[in-house]
Amino acid sequence: MEESDGSLARVDRPRSNLEGSCSYLANRSCLGTLRKVTQPRDESRVDDVVFVREDDPRCADLEGRGYAITGYSWGANLRFDDDSDLSPIQDRVESMSIEGLIIRELLGDDLVAVVVLESANAIDYPSSPAARHGAPSVESLTAQLDGGARAWGALVFGELVAATLVAPHDERWNTEFTSVLPAFRGNGIGAAVKAASIVALYCAGVRWFSTGGAETNSASLGANVALGYVLEPRWRTYSRRSPAAE
Ligand SMILES: CC(C)(COP(=O)(O)OP(=O)(O)OC[C@H]1O[C@@H](n2cnc3c(N)ncnc32)[C@H](O)[C@@H]1OP(=O)(O)O)[C@@H](O)C(=O)NCCC(=O)NCCS
């Protein structure tokens, strides 16, 4: 499935019907823990923001203490075993029929293009206390790759039009961000770059992938569900305003 140069598919076929990341607090999705963020909004008051999965008994306690639900987010996992059939995921890459499209792993020389892509897409990431995305720099991406993260991208006639970055958290690899240029969305490219990362990492021994995002991000949710990610119970964002001195 994986080619020796790390790329998964080269698609260079006639044009079809194509017309022209997120720093989700994702680590929580597998920890099952309650997280609290204090957000200063003025000098005298702060917002206490707490993330709790909706099946957590602490929800009732928070509501009793005056916290209100101010948003929802989701986490999802994709697990395999040694005998898993990844052909449906590989098909997501191989079935792409966009002229000039190459899907491959991104390395150091690609990072400037990733910054340009992410800068163009920054405005499209939903922003909430639970899912916030800061546009990366070459330095931050280099640090992530040096720390073990890996990235895959889709290039059309050499232009990077999509990228995904995944990072290891022990045995679990979490999607840090995925984005596709607006003109190329809805054509399977977002799912295809994620699929390329999953197949390559599976070949390298990874069996557990995680992701997540804001409930409002139906495109991201759709792309992950299409790949087989299984949703966890939703996460609630609880907020309560309280005096800063508390
Ligand atoms: C999220 C994003 C990466 C998806 O990329 P994409 O290339 O448009 O998605 P795909 O075309 O691969 O779609 C894959 C699946 O998701 C579904 N989907 C795509 N867009 C959707 C939408 N707006 N609403 C609902 N489902 C959607 C498709 O139906 C498709 O499923 P199918 O193949 O079974 O029909 C893209 O919209 C994007 O860059 N958004 C801005 C950045 C962002 O929010 N990133 C995610 C947070 S890290």
The ligand as an SDF file (V2000), in Angstrom:
LIG
                    3D

 48 50  0  0  0  0  0  0  0  0999 V2000
  -12.9290   20.2670    7.1480 C   0  0  0  0  0  0  0  0  0  0  0  0
  -12.2730   20.2490    5.7660 C   0  0  0  0  0  0  0  0  0  0  0  0
  -10.8020   19.9030    5.9490 C   0  0  0  0  0  0  0  0  0  0  0  0
  -12.9630   19.1320    4.9430 C   0  0  0  0  0  0  0  0  0  0  0  0
  -12.2850   18.9950    3.7140 O   0  0  0  0  0  0  0  0  0  0  0  0
  -13.0580   18.6520    2.3600 P   0  0  0  0  0  0  0  0  0  0  0  0
  -12.0530   18.3350    1.3420 O   0  0  0  0  0  0  0  0  0  0  0  0
  -14.0150   19.7500    2.0410 O   0  0  0  0  0  0  0  0  0  0  0  0
  -13.8990   17.3620    2.7880 O   0  0  0  0  0  0  0  0  0  0  0  0
  -14.1980   16.1330    1.8490 P   0  0  0  0  0  0  0  0  0  0  0  0
  -14.6360   16.6080    0.5050 O   0  0  0  0  0  0  0  0  0  0  0  0
  -13.0560   15.1990    1.8990 O   0  0  0  0  0  0  0  0  0  0  0  0
  -15.4490   15.4950    2.5720 O   0  0  0  0  0  0  0  0  0  0  0  0
  -15.3830   14.2210    3.1790 C   0  0  0  0  0  0  0  0  0  0  0  0
  -16.7380   13.8820    3.7020 C   0  0  0  0  0  0  0  0  0  0  0  0
  -17.2440   14.8970    4.5540 O   0  0  0  0  0  0  0  0  0  0  0  0
  -18.5180   15.3240    4.1080 C   0  0  0  0  0  0  0  0  0  0  0  0
  -18.5850   16.7740    4.1050 N   0  0  0  0  0  0  0  0  0  0  0  0
  -17.7420   17.6110    3.4800 C   0  0  0  0  0  0  0  0  0  0  0  0
  -18.1310   18.8810    3.6660 N   0  0  0  0  0  0  0  0  0  0  0  0
  -19.2500   18.8110    4.4130 C   0  0  0  0  0  0  0  0  0  0  0  0
  -20.1270   19.7970    4.9430 C   0  0  0  0  0  0  0  0  0  0  0  0
  -19.9150   21.1150    4.7230 N   0  0  0  0  0  0  0  0  0  0  0  0
  -21.1680   19.3890    5.6930 N   0  0  0  0  0  0  0  0  0  0  0  0
  -21.3710   18.0800    5.9240 C   0  0  0  0  0  0  0  0  0  0  0  0
  -20.5610   17.0960    5.4570 N   0  0  0  0  0  0  0  0  0  0  0  0
  -19.5280   17.4740    4.7100 C   0  0  0  0  0  0  0  0  0  0  0  0
  -18.6830   14.8540    2.6990 C   0  0  0  0  0  0  0  0  0  0  0  0
  -20.0150   14.5040    2.4750 O   0  0  0  0  0  0  0  0  0  0  0  0
  -17.7410   13.7130    2.5880 C   0  0  0  0  0  0  0  0  0  0  0  0
  -18.3710   12.4880    2.8300 O   0  0  0  0  0  0  0  0  0  0  0  0
  -18.5750   11.4460    1.6320 P   0  0  0  0  0  0  0  0  0  0  0  0
  -17.2730   11.3880    0.9060 O   0  0  0  0  0  0  0  0  0  0  0  0
  -18.9160   10.1690    2.3120 O   0  0  0  0  0  0  0  0  0  0  0  0
  -19.6520   12.0300    0.7970 O   0  0  0  0  0  0  0  0  0  0  0  0
  -12.4660   21.5990    5.0220 C   0  0  0  0  0  0  0  0  0  0  0  0
  -13.8330   21.9290    5.0210 O   0  0  0  0  0  0  0  0  0  0  0  0
  -11.6790   22.7620    5.6300 C   0  0  0  0  0  0  0  0  0  0  0  0
  -10.5410   22.9980    5.2530 O   0  0  0  0  0  0  0  0  0  0  0  0
  -12.2950   23.5220    6.5690 N   0  0  0  0  0  0  0  0  0  0  0  0
  -11.6270   24.6530    7.1900 C   0  0  0  0  0  0  0  0  0  0  0  0
  -10.5900   24.2070    8.2190 C   0  0  0  0  0  0  0  0  0  0  0  0
  -11.2120   23.3060    9.2710 C   0  0  0  0  0  0  0  0  0  0  0  0
  -12.2320   23.5970    9.8680 O   0  0  0  0  0  0  0  0  0  0  0  0
  -10.5310   22.1710    9.5270 N   0  0  0  0  0  0  0  0  0  0  0  0
  -11.0120   21.1560   10.4550 C   0  0  0  0  0  0  0  0  0  0  0  0
  -10.6100   21.4210   11.8430 C   0  0  0  0  0  0  0  0  0  0  0  0
   -8.9950   20.7540   12.2140 S   0  0  0  0  0  0  0  0  0  0  0  0
  1  2  1  0
  2  3  1  0
  2  4  1  0
  2 36  1  0
  4  5  1  0
  5  6  1  0
  6  7  2  0
  6  8  1  0
  6  9  1  0
  9 10  1  0
 10 11  2  0
 10 12  1  0
 10 13  1  0
 13 14  1  0
 14 15  1  0
 15 16  1  0
 15 30  1  0
 16 17  1  0
 17 18  1  0
 17 28  1  0
 18 19  1  0
 18 27  1  0
 19 20  2  0
 20 21  1  0
 21 22  1  0
 21 27  2  0
 22 23  1  0
 22 24  2  0
 24 25  1  0
 25 26  2  0
 26 27  1  0
 28 29  1  0
 28 30  1  0
 30 31  1  0
 31 32  1  0
 32 33  2  0
 32 34  1  0
 32 35  1  0
 36 37  1  0
 36 38  1  0
 38 39  2  0
 38 40  1  0
 40 41  1  0
 41 42  1  0
 42 43  1  0
 43 44  2  0
 43 45  1  0
 45 46  1  0
 46 47  1  0
 47 48  1  0
M  END
$$$$
